[in-house]
Amino acid sequence: MKYIKLAISFNFGEVSSVIIASVLLPFLPITPIQLLVQSLLYDLGQLTLPFDNVDKEYLKMPKKWDVHSLKNFMVFMGALSSSFDMIVFASIWFIFGIREAAVFQTIWFSYGVVSNLVGMHIIRTAKKPFIESNAHKVVYASSIILSIVAIIVPYTALGHFIGLVSNPISYLSIILGVPLLYCFVALFAKKIYIRKYGEWI
């Protein structure tokens, strides 16, 4: 359930973001090959969830498969994820004044991976992550390693092959700063969701 809710919410949010950005921007916000590599990286992180710790409260009662619950979660968290993508787009375009497609795509490539891996720790538990509920060390390790890989890839031959470029280090303020902001907002959104629907995972 952690994997499914994580996947559908972020995929829904990313598809929405790509559609919106494709309409508003004079170029694609990310190319198909870049999107595939990006998805591969954060999917590798999600695949460590079978090793994850499970909160004791979650095991007290059997859970039922509920498609309606999945839909609610997808729309709620997907919309939140997409709204932060819009913040990134706006920051790149208006604050940094970037008009080059390759630079724009590179920032969103790295941001997308880091954001999804950070979001995984918010979604994996109904509690406060890192404080009230800790993930398995394999989940932590994969999140850190893959985030670093996503930041480094644009500086490699693979990155250049898929159309990414070596960006100034200053753009890390977006790649790392916005996911951190997402953490705090998502924690607040989580409380609203649990209060409204009486569940999380």
MODELLER restraints for C-alpha pairs under 7 A, 6 or more apart:
rsr = mdl.restraints
at = mdl.atoms
rsr.add(forms.Gaussian(group=physical.xy_distance, feature=features.Distance(at['CA:1:A'], at['CA:201:A']), mean=6.37, stdev=0.5))
rsr.add(forms.Gaussian(group=physical.xy_distance, feature=features.Distance(at['CA:2:A'], at['CA:124:A']), mean=5.60, stdev=0.5))
rsr.add(forms.Gaussian(group=physical.xy_distance, feature=features.Distance(at['CA:2:A'], at['CA:201:A']), mean=6.33, stdev=0.5))
rsr.add(forms.Gaussian(group=physical.xy_distance, feature=features.Distance(at['CA:3:A'], at['CA:46:A']), mean=6.51, stdev=0.5))
rsr.add(forms.Gaussian(group=physical.xy_distance, feature=features.Distance(at['CA:3:A'], at['CA:49:A']), mean=6.82, stdev=0.5))
rsr.add(forms.Gaussian(group=physical.xy_distance, feature=features.Distance(at['CA:5:A'], at['CA:70:A']), mean=6.54, stdev=0.5))
rsr.add(forms.Gaussian(group=physical.xy_distance, feature=features.Distance(at['CA:5:A'], at['CA:73:A']), mean=6.84, stdev=0.5))
rsr.add(forms.Gaussian(group=physical.xy_distance, feature=features.Distance(at['CA:5:A'], at['CA:74:A']), mean=6.84, stdev=0.5))
rsr.add(forms.Gaussian(group=physical.xy_distance, feature=features.Distance(at['CA:6:A'], at['CA:120:A']), mean=6.57, stdev=0.5))
rsr.add(forms.Gaussian(group=physical.xy_distance, feature=features.Distance(at['CA:6:A'], at['CA:123:A']), mean=6.58, stdev=0.5))
rsr.add(forms.Gaussian(group=physical.xy_distance, feature=features.Distance(at['CA:8:A'], at['CA:74:A']), mean=5.68, stdev=0.5))
rsr.add(forms.Gaussian(group=physical.xy_distance, feature=features.Distance(at['CA:9:A'], at['CA:73:A']), mean=6.72, stdev=0.5))
rsr.add(forms.Gaussian(group=physical.xy_distance, feature=features.Distance(at['CA:9:A'], at['CA:74:A']), mean=4.14, stdev=0.5))
rsr.add(forms.Gaussian(group=physical.xy_distance, feature=features.Distance(at['CA:9:A'], at['CA:75:A']), mean=6.84, stdev=0.5))
rsr.add(forms.Gaussian(group=physical.xy_distance, feature=features.Distance(at['CA:9:A'], at['CA:77:A']), mean=5.58, stdev=0.5))
rsr.add(forms.Gaussian(group=physical.xy_distance, feature=features.Distance(at['CA:9:A'], at['CA:78:A']), mean=4.31, stdev=0.5))
rsr.add(forms.Gaussian(group=physical.xy_distance, feature=features.Distance(at['CA:10:A'], at['CA:78:A']), mean=5.54, stdev=0.5))
rsr.add(forms.Gaussian(group=physical.xy_distance, feature=features.Distance(at['CA:10:A'], at['CA:81:A']), mean=6.56, stdev=0.5))
rsr.add(forms.Gaussian(group=physical.xy_distance, feature=features.Distance(at['CA:12:A'], at['CA:74:A']), mean=6.72, stdev=0.5))
rsr.add(forms.Gaussian(group=physical.xy_distance, feature=features.Distance(at['CA:12:A'], at['CA:78:A']), mean=5.41, stdev=0.5))
rsr.add(forms.Gaussian(group=physical.xy_distance, feature=features.Distance(at['CA:13:A'], at['CA:78:A']), mean=4.12, stdev=0.5))
rsr.add(forms.Gaussian(group=physical.xy_distance, feature=features.Distance(at['CA:13:A'], at['CA:79:A']), mean=5.73, stdev=0.5))
rsr.add(forms.Gaussian(group=physical.xy_distance, feature=features.Distance(at['CA:13:A'], at['CA:81:A']), mean=5.41, stdev=0.5))
rsr.add(forms.Gaussian(group=physical.xy_distance, feature=features.Distance(at['CA:13:A'], at['CA:82:A']), mean=4.50, stdev=0.5))
rsr.add(forms.Gaussian(group=physical.xy_distance, feature=features.Distance(at['CA:14:A'], at['CA:82:A']), mean=6.17, stdev=0.5))
rsr.add(forms.Gaussian(group=physical.xy_distance, feature=features.Distance(at['CA:16:A'], at['CA:82:A']), mean=6.53, stdev=0.5))
rsr.add(forms.Gaussian(group=physical.xy_distance, feature=features.Distance(at['CA:17:A'], at['CA:82:A']), mean=5.43, stdev=0.5))
rsr.add(forms.Gaussian(group=physical.xy_distance, feature=features.Distance(at['CA:17:A'], at['CA:85:A']), mean=6.41, stdev=0.5))
rsr.add(forms.Gaussian(group=physical.xy_distance, feature=features.Distance(at['CA:18:A'], at['CA:29:A']), mean=6.64, stdev=0.5))
rsr.add(forms.Gaussian(group=physical.xy_distance, feature=features.Distance(at['CA:21:A'], at['CA:29:A']), mean=6.26, stdev=0.5))
rsr.add(forms.Gaussian(group=physical.xy_distance, feature=features.Distance(at['CA:22:A'], at['CA:28:A']), mean=5.46, stdev=0.5))
rsr.add(forms.Gaussian(group=physical.xy_distance, feature=features.Distance(at['CA:22:A'], at['CA:29:A']), mean=6.46, stdev=0.5))
rsr.add(forms.Gaussian(group=physical.xy_distance, feature=features.Distance(at['CA:27:A'], at['CA:101:A']), mean=6.30, stdev=0.5))
rsr.add(forms.Gaussian(group=physical.xy_distance, feature=features.Distance(at['CA:29:A'], at['CA:104:A']), mean=6.76, stdev=0.5))
rsr.add(forms.Gaussian(group=physical.xy_distance, feature=features.Distance(at['CA:29:A'], at['CA:105:A']), mean=5.49, stdev=0.5))
rsr.add(forms.Gaussian(group=physical.xy_distance, feature=features.Distance(at['CA:30:A'], at['CA:105:A']), mean=4.97, stdev=0.5))
rsr.add(forms.Gaussian(group=physical.xy_distance, feature=features.Distance(at['CA:33:A'], at['CA:162:A']), mean=6.40, stdev=0.5))
rsr.add(forms.Gaussian(group=physical.xy_distance, feature=features.Distance(at['CA:34:A'], at['CA:162:A']), mean=6.11, stdev=0.5))
rsr.add(forms.Gaussian(group=physical.xy_distance, feature=features.Distance(at['CA:38:A'], at['CA:109:A']), mean=6.22, stdev=0.5))
rsr.add(forms.Gaussian(group=physical.xy_distance, feature=features.Distance(at['CA:38:A'], at['CA:113:A']), mean=6.19, stdev=0.5))
rsr.add(forms.Gaussian(group=physical.xy_distance, feature=features.Distance(at['CA:41:A'], at['CA:113:A']), mean=6.79, stdev=0.5))
rsr.add(forms.Gaussian(group=physical.xy_distance, feature=features.Distance(at['CA:41:A'], at['CA:146:A']), mean=6.48, stdev=0.5))
rsr.add(forms.Gaussian(group=physical.xy_distance, feature=features.Distance(at['CA:42:A'], at['CA:113:A']), mean=5.53, stdev=0.5))
rsr.add(forms.Gaussian(group=physical.xy_distance, feature=features.Distance(at['CA:42:A'], at['CA:116:A']), mean=6.63, stdev=0.5))
rsr.add(forms.Gaussian(group=physical.xy_distance, feature=features.Distance(at['CA:42:A'], at['CA:117:A']), mean=6.33, stdev=0.5))
rsr.add(forms.Gaussian(group=physical.xy_distance, feature=features.Distance(at['CA:45:A'], at['CA:117:A']), mean=6.80, stdev=0.5))
rsr.add(forms.Gaussian(group=physical.xy_distance, feature=features.Distance(at['CA:45:A'], at['CA:142:A']), mean=5.48, stdev=0.5))
rsr.add(forms.Gaussian(group=physical.xy_distance, feature=features.Distance(at['CA:45:A'], at['CA:143:A']), mean=5.88, stdev=0.5))
rsr.add(forms.Gaussian(group=physical.xy_distance, feature=features.Distance(at['CA:48:A'], at['CA:138:A']), mean=6.64, stdev=0.5))
rsr.add(forms.Gaussian(group=physical.xy_distance, feature=features.Distance(at['CA:48:A'], at['CA:139:A']), mean=5.54, stdev=0.5))
rsr.add(forms.Gaussian(group=physical.xy_distance, feature=features.Distance(at['CA:49:A'], at['CA:139:A']), mean=6.52, stdev=0.5))
rsr.add(forms.Gaussian(group=physical.xy_distance, feature=features.Distance(at['CA:51:A'], at['CA:136:A']), mean=6.51, stdev=0.5))
rsr.add(forms.Gaussian(group=physical.xy_distance, feature=features.Distance(at['CA:51:A'], at['CA:138:A']), mean=6.98, stdev=0.5))
rsr.add(forms.Gaussian(group=physical.xy_distance, feature=features.Distance(at['CA:52:A'], at['CA:135:A']), mean=5.72, stdev=0.5))
rsr.add(forms.Gaussian(group=physical.xy_distance, feature=features.Distance(at['CA:52:A'], at['CA:136:A']), mean=4.76, stdev=0.5))
rsr.add(forms.Gaussian(group=physical.xy_distance, feature=features.Distance(at['CA:52:A'], at['CA:139:A']), mean=6.55, stdev=0.5))
rsr.add(forms.Gaussian(group=physical.xy_distance, feature=features.Distance(at['CA:53:A'], at['CA:135:A']), mean=5.68, stdev=0.5))
rsr.add(forms.Gaussian(group=physical.xy_distance, feature=features.Distance(at['CA:53:A'], at['CA:136:A']), mean=5.49, stdev=0.5))
rsr.add(forms.Gaussian(group=physical.xy_distance, feature=features.Distance(at['CA:88:A'], at['CA:174:A']), mean=6.89, stdev=0.5))
rsr.add(forms.Gaussian(group=physical.xy_distance, feature=features.Distance(at['CA:92:A'], at['CA:98:A']), mean=5.75, stdev=0.5))
rsr.add(forms.Gaussian(group=physical.xy_distance, feature=features.Distance(at['CA:92:A'], at['CA:104:A']), mean=6.88, stdev=0.5))
rsr.add(forms.Gaussian(group=physical.xy_distance, feature=features.Distance(at['CA:93:A'], at['CA:99:A']), mean=6.71, stdev=0.5))
rsr.add(forms.Gaussian(group=physical.xy_distance, feature=features.Distance(at['CA:98:A'], at['CA:104:A']), mean=6.73, stdev=0.5))
rsr.add(forms.Gaussian(group=physical.xy_distance, feature=features.Distance(at['CA:102:A'], at['CA:163:A']), mean=6.49, stdev=0.5))
rsr.add(forms.Gaussian(group=physical.xy_distance, feature=features.Distance(at['CA:102:A'], at['CA:164:A']), mean=5.86, stdev=0.5))
rsr.add(forms.Gaussian(group=physical.xy_distance, feature=features.Distance(at['CA:102:A'], at['CA:165:A']), mean=6.36, stdev=0.5))
rsr.add(forms.Gaussian(group=physical.xy_distance, feature=features.Distance(at['CA:103:A'], at['CA:165:A']), mean=6.28, stdev=0.5))
rsr.add(forms.Gaussian(group=physical.xy_distance, feature=features.Distance(at['CA:103:A'], at['CA:167:A']), mean=6.86, stdev=0.5))
rsr.add(forms.Gaussian(group=physical.xy_distance, feature=features.Distance(at['CA:105:A'], at['CA:164:A']), mean=6.94, stdev=0.5))
rsr.add(forms.Gaussian(group=physical.xy_distance, feature=features.Distance(at['CA:106:A'], at['CA:154:A']), mean=6.70, stdev=0.5))
rsr.add(forms.Gaussian(group=physical.xy_distance, feature=features.Distance(at['CA:106:A'], at['CA:164:A']), mean=5.12, stdev=0.5))
rsr.add(forms.Gaussian(group=physical.xy_distance, feature=features.Distance(at['CA:106:A'], at['CA:165:A']), mean=6.31, stdev=0.5))
rsr.add(forms.Gaussian(group=physical.xy_distance, feature=features.Distance(at['CA:107:A'], at['CA:175:A']), mean=6.77, stdev=0.5))
rsr.add(forms.Gaussian(group=physical.xy_distance, feature=features.Distance(at['CA:110:A'], at['CA:150:A']), mean=5.05, stdev=0.5))
rsr.add(forms.Gaussian(group=physical.xy_distance, feature=features.Distance(at['CA:110:A'], at['CA:151:A']), mean=5.37, stdev=0.5))
rsr.add(forms.Gaussian(group=physical.xy_distance, feature=features.Distance(at['CA:110:A'], at['CA:175:A']), mean=6.42, stdev=0.5))
rsr.add(forms.Gaussian(group=physical.xy_distance, feature=features.Distance(at['CA:111:A'], at['CA:175:A']), mean=4.43, stdev=0.5))
rsr.add(forms.Gaussian(group=physical.xy_distance, feature=features.Distance(at['CA:113:A'], at['CA:147:A']), mean=6.47, stdev=0.5))
rsr.add(forms.Gaussian(group=physical.xy_distance, feature=features.Distance(at['CA:113:A'], at['CA:150:A']), mean=6.38, stdev=0.5))
rsr.add(forms.Gaussian(group=physical.xy_distance, feature=features.Distance(at['CA:114:A'], at['CA:147:A']), mean=5.11, stdev=0.5))
rsr.add(forms.Gaussian(group=physical.xy_distance, feature=features.Distance(at['CA:115:A'], at['CA:179:A']), mean=4.90, stdev=0.5))
rsr.add(forms.Gaussian(group=physical.xy_distance, feature=features.Distance(at['CA:117:A'], at['CA:143:A']), mean=5.64, stdev=0.5))
rsr.add(forms.Gaussian(group=physical.xy_distance, feature=features.Distance(at['CA:118:A'], at['CA:179:A']), mean=6.64, stdev=0.5))
rsr.add(forms.Gaussian(group=physical.xy_distance, feature=features.Distance(at['CA:119:A'], at['CA:183:A']), mean=6.98, stdev=0.5))
rsr.add(forms.Gaussian(group=physical.xy_distance, feature=features.Distance(at['CA:121:A'], at['CA:129:A']), mean=6.15, stdev=0.5))
rsr.add(forms.Gaussian(group=physical.xy_distance, feature=features.Distance(at['CA:122:A'], at['CA:129:A']), mean=6.05, stdev=0.5))
rsr.add(forms.Gaussian(group=physical.xy_distance, feature=features.Distance(at['CA:122:A'], at['CA:183:A']), mean=6.96, stdev=0.5))
rsr.add(forms.Gaussian(group=physical.xy_distance, feature=features.Distance(at['CA:122:A'], at['CA:187:A']), mean=6.98, stdev=0.5))
rsr.add(forms.Gaussian(group=physical.xy_distance, feature=features.Distance(at['CA:125:A'], at['CA:133:A']), mean=6.98, stdev=0.5))
rsr.add(forms.Gaussian(group=physical.xy_distance, feature=features.Distance(at['CA:126:A'], at['CA:200:A']), mean=5.72, stdev=0.5))
rsr.add(forms.Gaussian(group=physical.xy_distance, feature=features.Distance(at['CA:127:A'], at['CA:133:A']), mean=6.14, stdev=0.5))
rsr.add(forms.Gaussian(group=physical.xy_distance, feature=features.Distance(at['CA:153:A'], at['CA:159:A']), mean=5.10, stdev=0.5))
rsr.add(forms.Gaussian(group=physical.xy_distance, feature=features.Distance(at['CA:154:A'], at['CA:160:A']), mean=6.43, stdev=0.5))
rsr.add(forms.Gaussian(group=physical.xy_distance, feature=features.Distance(at['CA:154:A'], at['CA:164:A']), mean=5.18, stdev=0.5))
rsr.add(forms.Gaussian(group=physical.xy_distance, feature=features.Distance(at['CA:154:A'], at['CA:165:A']), mean=5.39, stdev=0.5))
rsr.add(forms.Gaussian(group=physical.xy_distance, feature=features.Distance(at['CA:154:A'], at['CA:166:A']), mean=5.49, stdev=0.5))
rsr.add(forms.Gaussian(group=physical.xy_distance, feature=features.Distance(at['CA:155:A'], at['CA:165:A']), mean=6.65, stdev=0.5))
rsr.add(forms.Gaussian(group=physical.xy_distance, feature=features.Distance(at['CA:155:A'], at['CA:166:A']), mean=4.90, stdev=0.5))
rsr.add(forms.Gaussian(group=physical.xy_distance, feature=features.Distance(at['CA:159:A'], at['CA:165:A']), mean=6.96, stdev=0.5))
rsr.add(forms.Gaussian(group=physical.xy_distance, feature=features.Distance(at['CA:194:A'], at['CA:200:A']), mean=5.84, stdev=0.5))
